[in-house]
Amino acid sequence: MIVFKHSPSPLCSGVLLSGMAFLMAPLPCAAADQNDLAGSSNIVVHGKNPDDAQARSMTDPSVPAYVPSINTPAGVPSAPSAQSAHSTAPQPYLFSMHTPPVMDAGKYLSKNGVYITGWNVSEYSGVPAGGIKHGSFFNNFAGIGLDLDMQRIAHIPGAKIHFLADDVAGQGRAGGATGSSWGFVSYYGNHNGFQVREFTWDQALFNNRLFILAGRSMPKGGEFDGSELYCMFPSFLCSVPTTLTVNGSMPSFVTSSWGARFLYKPTEKTYIKTGIWEAEPWLKATNHNSWPGPDWGFDKAQGEYIPTEAGYRTNFTNDLYPRAYDLGFVYDTASYSDPLYNNHGQSRPLYGGTAMNRRGRTQLYLQAQQMIWKPDEHGTRGLILFGAANLMTSGNAAIKDGFVAGLFDWGPFASRPRDYFGLVGQSFIWDHRFVEGMNDTLTAHGHHARWAKQETMVEVNYGLNIAPGVMFTPYFEYIWNPDQLGRKTILPNLNTAVQAGVMLNVQFSPAFGLPTLHRTRN
């Protein structure tokens, strides 16, 4: 590793990165050009030629930002800080896809304010025991997009444009093998197909104190109730605690609707953000495919989705043991169907009829994560504890309360500092009306069994960083009381399911050595 230092310039202030990544040291304004990075302060080059501008861009998302993150299209910095810790040994990669023509093209585009971003995540999974049926299935999640630096392109200070489209495909829809609708694949998208994930204007104001993001986006795609750790687990959790996805009118994070997010940073370590999105429950079941699709009007809106979050977050430049804590609240004004009653106040599974229409739900959430141990006090390898709670505070949704708890060991072996080991558990406590409705459904089908009031799932995995930007992750999952929510008929006494598989996660920017455009989320 080569470290360059000189006195920081007072002309340009640093910016806080998403997740527990880096706080870039102050850079001279001229350093905004990739060609001028040799003169910037506190540049760290990880074992590469210091004269190569590309070497000074962050090309490996897993050091030390923890994550090849599939929930943030451009979430890694263009230059790490010398104050941040470094790996104690080089990663023994099996191969590299860095080629001079591709890297040169990326550098040329970045000089002109254009950044290519994207990923491809493939999962092959099997259910060897328990569940609805035994067998295997394949899923794929791909994304491709552009980030535009409008300051460089059009001389608009602090402005960026983000465009991202993604595609969900595969056989493992609705948990047909495990019986669990929410514990079988992490990027469940309600339907297969190509769709716009983001098309936004991102504006920084008041010396990077206020950030406004407006356009087509998704609050569950890393903006609220998220962690850079969640998408490291293949079978569930990405990109928010599942309770936030299940409850409420907004679809999963693979699609988008019209909205705006406002982020204010009182201090380097604190933030307050809120937003408002057009609630389109229609998107949960329908693929809008084209761009723009039929959902780009406002005629299908059924309310507003309004999340608010306040948090405290540190990173390796200002904390030897980085931590993140946040508290959030969601107000969902959209109408929804009562989980039990029809329009006459009777049990719909027993008496039929149209579901009672209700409107308005609220949810409180808390998150915490903390690095608690490191083999090297000034390194980035170490053990992280994390947890979350999502609590319904008004209205009725499928899940009354949801809880997440886990640990994440980044760099468990000194000889493989960019691998990881993960263990996570998630538990749902179902709403009492929902439980009663499922029990009435069992009764209507002639069964005497009762539906479990709680579903729990645990995953253990090991991530192998086999190439820059490429993670290969075998995993094992055990599920108690699979919910069977995706089935027309409920099987009685379905108590457990086992799932095992592998995930191949390719992040285009680090995999091909392409620069990335920083964005601020918290």
N, C-alpha and C positions, 0 to 999 in steps of 0.2 A: 504494500500500500504506500502511496506517495501522498504527502500532505503539503499543501501550499498555504502560506499565511502571509497576510500583510494587514496593515491597519484598515479597519472597515471605513467605508465612505459614509458620511452622514446624509448623502443625497437621496437614497432609497431605503425604505424600511423593510424589514423582513415580513414574511407572511406565514400564517399558520396552516399546516397541511391537514388533510383529512386523516382520521384515525389517529393512532399514536405513532405518527411517522416523524418527520423532521420539522424543526423551525429553521428555515434558511437564515443564515447569518446575513446582516445587512450587506447589500451589493451596490456597487456604483451603478448609476442608471445606464451607463454604456454597456454594462454586462448583460443587458437584456438580449443582446445579439449573441448567438451561439459562438461566433468567431471571436468574441471578446471575452469569453469565459476564462481565458488564461489569466486575465488580470483581475478576476473577481476574488473576493476574500474567502478564506476558509474552504477552499475546494479540496475535495478528497477524490482521488482517482484509485479505484480498486484494481491494482495490479496492471494498469494499462499505461500506454504512452501519454505523458502529461501534455504533449503537444496536440493530441487528438481531441478536438472539441467534443466529439461524440462520446469519448471515454468519460467525459465529465458529466454526461447526462446519466440519469438513473436508469440503468438497463436491466436491473434485477429487482423485481418488486418485493422479494422476500428478505432483503437486507437493507435496512432493518425495519421495514414497515410491516412486517409479519405476514404479508398477504399478497398472493396473486389475486386481486380482488375482482370478482365478476359482477359486483354490484356498484362499482364506480368506473365509468368509462375512461376517466383520466384522473386518477387519484394518486399519482406518484410524482415526486419532484424532479426538476431538471438538474439539480445538483445537490448532493448531500452535504451536510455541514461537518467540518472537522471536529466539532465538539461532540458529534454523535459517535457512539461506540462503533467498533468494527468487529468483524468476525475474527476469531482467533486462528482460523486456518482456511485455506481455499476450499471451495466445494468441489469434490471430485465428479465433475459432469461426465456423462456418457457421450455426449455430442453437443454441438452448437449449430444453430441455424443462422448465425451472423455471417452475412456475405457482404463484401464491399459494395456491389452495385445497389443492393437494397438499402444498406445503411447510408450510402451517399445520397440516394434519392430522398430518404427521410430527413437528412440534414438540409438538403436543398429546399424541401417543402417547409421545414420549420423556419428557415430564414425568411420565408415569405408568409409566415403566420399560419401554416396549414399543418395539422397533426392528424395522423391516421391512428385510429384506436379500434380495438376489437378483441374477440376471444373465441375459442371453441372448447366447449366442455362436453365430454362424452362419458356416459356411465353405462356399464354393463353389470346388471344385477341379477341375482337369483334368490329364490325362496326355497330353501331345502327342507324346512320344517314349519309346521303350524300354518296359519293363514288360510286363505280360501283355496288355493291350489299351489302345487309345487311347479317350478319351472323358472325360466329366465326371461329377461326383457332388456331392451336397449333404449336409451334416451339420449338426445343430443340437444344442446343449447348453444347457439352461435350468435354473435353480434358483430356488427361492423359500423363504424361511424367516423365522423370528422369533428375535430375541435378547431375552431378558427380564432386566432388572436387578432381581434379587431383593432387593437392599438397599432399592430404592425401593418395590417392590411389597409385600414381606413383612418388611422391616426385618432381613434376614439379611446381615450385613456380608460384603463380598467375594464374594457369590454371584451367579452368572448361570446362565441356562438357554439352550442353543442348540438350535434345531430347524431343520433344513434338508432339503428334498426336492429331487431333481433328475430330469431327464428327458433321455435320450439318444435321438436319432432320426436317421435318415439312410440313405444308400445306400452309403456307403463302408466297409462292414464287412469286416474281415479283409484289407484291402489287395488287393481283387480286381482293381484296375487296375494299380497299381505293382508288385505281386508282393511287396511288403514288408509284413509283418504289423505292424511297429512303427514305420514311417516315413512314415505317410500322413495321420494326424490326431492332434492332440495329446491329445484327451480320450477316446481309445478306451475303451469301456466294456464290452467282451465281448458285450454284447447291448443291444438297444434296450429302452426302457421307463422307467416312472416308479418311483422307489425312494427310500427314506429314506437320506439321506447322513449326517445327524447328529442325535442326540437325546441331549444330554449335560447334566450338572451340572458347572459350572466354579466351583471354589472357591479363593479366594486366602486364605492364612493367614500368620501371623507377619510382619505388616507388609510384605506383598507379597514375601516371600522364597520361599514354597512355593505352588505352584499344582497343584491336583488336578483332572483332567478325567476323568469317568467316565460311561459309558453306551454308546450306539451311536455309533461313530466309526470313523475309518480312519487308520492311521499314515502312509499315503502321501498324505494330503490336506493337507500343509503341516506336519505334526507332526514328521516325521523325514526327513532326507536331501532337504530341499527348499530352494528359493530363490525369492524374489519375482520373479526374472528369467525362470524357466523357462516360465511360461505366456504370455510375450510372443511365443512362437514357435508359429505355427499348426500346423505339420506334424508335430511330435513334441515330446517332452520334458516336457510338462505332466503332473503337477505335481511329478514327481521324475525323476531320471535313469531312463531306460527299463529299465535292468538291474534296478533294484529291483522294477519292475512285472512283468517277465518271470520273474525267479527267485523262487521261494518260493510258499507256499500261499495268500497273501492275494490277493484280486481287485484290480482297479484302483481308483483313488480315487473313483469315482463312486458306490460303495455303501458299506456299513458292516457291522460286526459288534460284539459286546460287547467292551468293553475299558476300560482305564484308563491314563492317562498322569500321571506325577509329574515336575514341573519344579521344580528348586531353583536359585536365583540367589545364588551366594556374593557377587558384586559386581555393579555396574551393567553391566559389559561381559562377564561370563562366566555360563555356565549349564551345568547337568548335568541330563539328563532321561532317563527310562526309562519303559517301559510294557509291558503285556501284553494281547494280543488273542486272542480265540477264532479259531482258524484254520478257515475254512470253504471249502475248495477248491470245494465245490458252487456257491458264489456266482459262480465264474468263468464258469459256463455256463448259469446259470438266473436268470431274472428273478423276484424275489420279489414284485414289483408291490404287493400290498396292504400296509396298515399297521395292525397289525404283520403281517408275512408269516410263512410257515411256517419261515423261518430264524431267527425270534426265540426259539426254544427252543435248548437246548444239545445236542439229539440228533444234530445234523449236524456237530458239532465233531470235528476229526481231530487236534487238537494245539493248541499255543500259538505265537504269534508275538511275540517279545520283542526289541524294539529298544532300544538305549542310545546316547546321544549326548552329547558334551561339546563346547562351543564358546566362541568369543570373537567378539563382534559389537559394532561401534560404529555411530554414526549422526551426523548433521550437528550435533548439539548437543555432542558430545564428541570429534569428529574432523573435521578439514577434508576428509580423504579417507577416507570410511567404508569399512570392510572387514568381512569375515566369514570365519571359519575354523572348521571343525568336523571331528570324527573320530567315527565311529559303528560299531556292531557289531550284527548281527542274528542271533539264534538262533531257528530255525524248527524246531519239534519234529514237525511234521506228516509223515505218510507221503506218498510220491510214487512215481511209476512210473520205473523205470530208463530212461534215454533210448535204450538199445541192447538190453539183454539180456532174454530171457524167463525163466521160472521154472527152466529147465534150463541157464541160462548161455549160451544160443545167441543169435545175432543175430535179433531178432524180425522185421525186414524180410525176411530170407531164409527163416526157418524158422517164422514165425508164433508162435502161442501167446500166453499171458498175460504182460504185462510183469512183470518182477521187482519186488516191492514193497520199497521202502527207506524209511528214516525218518531225519530229522534233517539239516539243512544249516545252515551258518554263512556269513556274509558280512561283510566289512569295507568301509567306505566313507570317503572323504575328500572334502571340498569346500573351495573357496576362492573368494572374490571380493574385488576391490579396485578402488576408483576411483583411477585412476592419473594423470589429467590433467583440468584444468578451465580454461576460458577466463577465468574469474573466480574468484580464490582463495576468495572468500566466497560463491560461488553454488552451485547444485545441478546445473547443467548440467555434463556431463563424460563421460569415457570410462571404462568399467568392464571389466576383464578378469575372467573367471570360468572355473572348471574343476571337474571331479569325476572320481573313480575309484571303481568298485565292483568288489571282488575277492572271488570265492568262495574261502573258506578251508577248507571241508570239504563233502562230499557232491557230488552232480552236479546241475547245472541246465543249461538251454539255453545260457546265456551264462557262460563262464568268467570273463572280465574285460570290463568296459565302461568307456569313457572319454568325457568331455565336455569341450570347450574352446570358448570363444567370447568375443566382445566385444559390448558394448552401449553405444551412444552416446546418452545422454539429452540431448535438446535440441540436436541437431546444428547448428541455425541459431538465432541470437539472435532472429530475427523469429518463430520457431515453437518456443518454449522447452519445450513439452510434447509435441512429436513425439519419435520415437526411430528409431534405425537399429540393426538387430541382425544379427549373423553368428554362427552356431553350427555346430559339427560334433560328431557322435557316432559312435563306433565300437564294434562288438561283436566280441569274439574268442570263437568258439563252443567249447563243451566238446568234448573229443576224442571222447567216446563219442557225443555228438550228431552230430558230423561223420561218424563211422564209420557211424552208423545212417542218415544221409541218403545217404551214398555207396552203402550196401547197397540202399537204396530205389531209387536210380537204376539200379543193376545189375539189380534185380528187374524193372524196367520196360524192360529191354533197352537202356539207354543206357551209353555208355562215358565220359561226362563225369564230372567230379568236382565235388562241392559245395564252394563257397568256404569257407575257414576263418574269414573275416572279412566283416562287412557294415559299410559306412560311409555316412553321409548328412550332407549339408551344406545349411543353409538360410540365405538372406539375405532380409531384409524391411525394410519401412519403415512405421512406425506413424504415422498421421495422427490427431491428437486433434481431431476435427471438431466436437465439442460437449462440454460438461461430462459426463464419464462415458461418452463414446462414442469408441471407437477404430476406425478403418478401416485395415486392414493388408494390402496386397498382399505376396505372398511368392513366392519361387522356391526349389525344392529339387532337388537331384541326389542320386541313390542309386547306390552301387556294390554289386553282388552282392545284389540283393533276395532275401530269405530264402525266400519261398514257403511259409512255415509254415502259412498258412491254406488251402492247396490239398490236394486229395486226390491229385493227380498232380503231379509236379515236371517242369517244362520244363528241358531241358538248355541250358547256355550262355546263361542269362539274366544278362547282365552289368551292365546299367544301367537306370535309369528316371528320367524327368524329371517333376516335378509342379510346377504353378503354380496360384495361386489368390488369393482374398481372404478376409479374416476381418472380420466386423463384431462388435465386442465392446461390449455395453451393460451397464454396471454400474448397477443400479437406484438405489442410495443417492446417488452423485454425479450421476447423470443427472437425477434428479427432485428433487435438493436435500434429501434426507432425512438426518437425523442417524444416526450409527452408534455402536454400543457397542464400546468397545475390548476386545480380548482379548490375552493374553500367550502367546506360543508359544516364545519363547527369550529 
